Structure formats: C-alpha cells, structure tokens
C-alpha cells in the first residue's frame, strides 16, 4: 500500500503508474497553455476594437469642442468690434 496525503493509505488497485501520471500532467499543461493563449488573443482583440471606437469618439468630441470654441471666438471678436465702434462714436 502507498501512503498519500495525511497518512491515508491507497490500495494497490488505486495506484497509478508513473508514466500515466506524467502523460496526464503534460496533457493538462497543454490545455492550460492553449486556454491562456486564446484568452490573450481575445484580450488583445478586445483592446484593439475598443481603442478604435474611443479614437472615433474623441475625434468627434474634439471637433465639437473646436466648433464651439470657434463660435465663442467669433462672438468675442464681434463684441470687441462693437466696443471699439462705441468708443469711436464717443
């Protein structure tokens, strides 16, 4: 009989040969590697796709802010010209 864990003893029929244990471990390692590789590929794809949409959104926001800024400048310029006209008339 073989001791396993906290003093438990496994009967001989439950004992696995070492080559079967190693084959099972190497198969498990390959599966884990494959899952990690797939997760990494999906993460990169998700990052790339969301980054593209963020770039488009930021461009739209920037253009909107620039149009508001140019409108405010036009109003400011008109106000300055109005003040100059008033001062010239006085």
C-alpha atoms as a printed R data frame, in Angstrom:
   type eleno elety resid chain resno       x       y       z
1  ATOM     1    CA   UNK     A     1   0.000   0.000   0.000
2  ATOM     2    CA   UNK     A     2   1.056   3.584  -0.721
3  ATOM     3    CA   UNK     A     3   0.651   6.459   1.720
4  ATOM     4    CA   UNK     A     4  -0.914   9.557   0.282
5  ATOM     5    CA   UNK     A     5  -1.702  12.873   1.955
6  ATOM     6    CA   UNK     A     6  -2.463  12.861   5.673
7  ATOM     7    CA   UNK     A     7  -1.494   9.319   6.372
8  ATOM     8    CA   UNK     A     8  -4.189   7.848   4.164
9  ATOM     9    CA   UNK     A     9  -3.259   4.627   2.527
10 ATOM    10    CA   UNK     A    10  -4.383   3.830  -1.013
11 ATOM    11    CA   UNK     A    11  -4.959   0.244  -2.006
12 ATOM    12    CA   UNK     A    12  -2.686  -1.099  -4.787
13 ATOM    13    CA   UNK     A    13  -5.511  -1.106  -7.349
14 ATOM    14    CA   UNK     A    14  -5.888   2.686  -6.987
15 ATOM    15    CA   UNK     A    15  -2.213   3.309  -7.583
16 ATOM    16    CA   UNK     A    16  -1.398   4.855 -10.966
17 ATOM    17    CA   UNK     A    17   1.794   4.061 -12.849
18 ATOM    18    CA   UNK     A    18   4.203   6.989 -13.104
19 ATOM    19    CA   UNK     A    19   4.039   7.144 -16.906
20 ATOM    20    CA   UNK     A    20   0.238   7.594 -16.834
21 ATOM    21    CA   UNK     A    21   0.568  10.364 -14.270
22 ATOM    22    CA   UNK     A    22   3.152  12.200 -16.367
23 ATOM    23    CA   UNK     A    23   1.068  11.843 -19.533
24 ATOM    24    CA   UNK     A    24  -1.960  13.267 -17.748
25 ATOM    25    CA   UNK     A    25   0.076  16.173 -16.394
26 ATOM    26    CA   UNK     A    26   1.585  17.032 -19.771
27 ATOM    27    CA   UNK     A    27  -1.858  16.910 -21.404
28 ATOM    28    CA   UNK     A    28  -3.227  19.196 -18.691
29 ATOM    29    CA   UNK     A    29  -0.344  21.613 -19.178
30 ATOM    30    CA   UNK     A    30  -1.026  21.803 -22.919
31 ATOM    31    CA   UNK     A    31  -4.708  22.516 -22.337
32 ATOM    32    CA   UNK     A    32  -3.894  25.272 -19.856
33 ATOM    33    CA   UNK     A    33  -1.386  26.793 -22.279
34 ATOM    34    CA   UNK     A    34  -3.966  26.741 -25.072
35 ATOM    35    CA   UNK     A    35  -6.596  28.405 -22.873
36 ATOM    36    CA   UNK     A    36  -4.159  31.122 -21.788
37 ATOM    37    CA   UNK     A    37  -3.144  31.744 -25.414
38 ATOM    38    CA   UNK     A    38  -6.782  32.043 -26.507
39 ATOM    39    CA   UNK     A    39  -7.533  34.419 -23.613
40 ATOM    40    CA   UNK     A    40  -4.547  36.569 -24.546
41 ATOM    41    CA   UNK     A    41  -5.621  36.760 -28.192
42 ATOM    42    CA   UNK     A    42  -9.164  37.715 -27.187
43 ATOM    43    CA   UNK     A    43  -7.887  40.395 -24.792
44 ATOM    44    CA   UNK     A    44  -5.697  41.949 -27.480
45 ATOM    45    CA   UNK     A    45  -8.555  41.908 -29.995
46 ATOM    46    CA   UNK     A    46 -10.942  43.490 -27.485
47 ATOM    47    CA   UNK     A    47  -8.408  46.209 -26.643
48 ATOM    48    CA   UNK     A    48  -7.809  46.947 -30.321
49 ATOM    49    CA   UNK     A    49 -11.527  47.138 -31.160
50 ATOM    50    CA   UNK     A    50 -12.419  49.357 -28.195
51 ATOM    51    CA   UNK     A    51  -9.433  51.622 -28.841
52 ATOM    52    CA   UNK     A    52 -10.633  52.273 -32.392
53 ATOM    53    CA   UNK     A    53 -14.090  53.306 -31.195
54 ATOM    54    CA   UNK     A    54 -12.549  55.529 -28.495
55 ATOM    55    CA   UNK     A    55 -10.426  57.262 -31.131
56 ATOM    56    CA   UNK     A    56 -13.517  57.959 -33.233
57 ATOM    57    CA   UNK     A    57 -15.426  59.273 -30.213
58 ATOM    58    CA   UNK     A    58 -12.541  61.501 -29.147
59 ATOM    59    CA   UNK     A    59 -12.263  62.918 -32.666
60 ATOM    60    CA   UNK     A    60 -15.976  63.757 -32.681
61 ATOM    61    CA   UNK     A    61 -15.728  65.388 -29.245
62 ATOM    62    CA   UNK     A    62 -12.669  67.368 -30.293
63 ATOM    63    CA   UNK     A    63 -14.365  68.602 -33.446
64 ATOM    64    CA   UNK     A    64 -17.448  69.623 -31.470
65 ATOM    65    CA   UNK     A    65 -15.293  71.465 -28.945
66 ATOM    66    CA   UNK     A    66 -13.379  73.199 -31.732
67 ATOM    67    CA   UNK     A    67 -16.606  74.356 -33.381
68 ATOM    68    CA   UNK     A    68 -17.871  75.697 -30.031
69 ATOM    69    CA   UNK     A    69 -14.509  77.359 -29.487
70 ATOM    70    CA   UNK     A    70 -14.570  78.983 -32.906
71 ATOM    71    CA   UNK     A    71 -18.149  80.158 -32.331
72 ATOM    72    CA   UNK     A    72 -17.123  81.681 -28.999
73 ATOM    73    CA   UNK     A    73 -14.179  83.403 -30.672
74 ATOM    74    CA   UNK     A    74 -16.463  84.854 -33.343
75 ATOM    75    CA   UNK     A    75 -18.822  86.195 -30.669
76 ATOM    76    CA   UNK     A    76 -15.867  87.569 -28.714
77 ATOM    77    CA   UNK     A    77 -14.438  89.252 -31.807
78 ATOM    78    CA   UNK     A    78 -17.831  90.753 -32.609
79 ATOM    79    CA   UNK     A    79 -18.111  92.071 -29.046
80 ATOM    80    CA   UNK     A    80 -14.643  93.630 -29.241
81 ATOM    81    CA   UNK     A    81 -15.532  95.310 -32.531
82 ATOM    82    CA   UNK     A    82 -18.791  96.589 -31.060
83 ATOM    83    CA   UNK     A    83 -16.889  98.071 -28.097
84 ATOM    84    CA   UNK     A    84 -14.406  99.727 -30.466
85 ATOM    85    CA   UNK     A    85 -17.253 101.174 -32.514
86 ATOM    86    CA   UNK     A    86 -18.926 102.544 -29.390
87 ATOM    87    CA   UNK     A    87 -15.672 104.090 -28.190
88 ATOM    88    CA   UNK     A    88 -15.052 105.689 -31.572
89 ATOM    89    CA   UNK     A    89 -18.506 107.224 -31.588
90 ATOM    90    CA   UNK     A    90 -17.938 108.844 -28.186
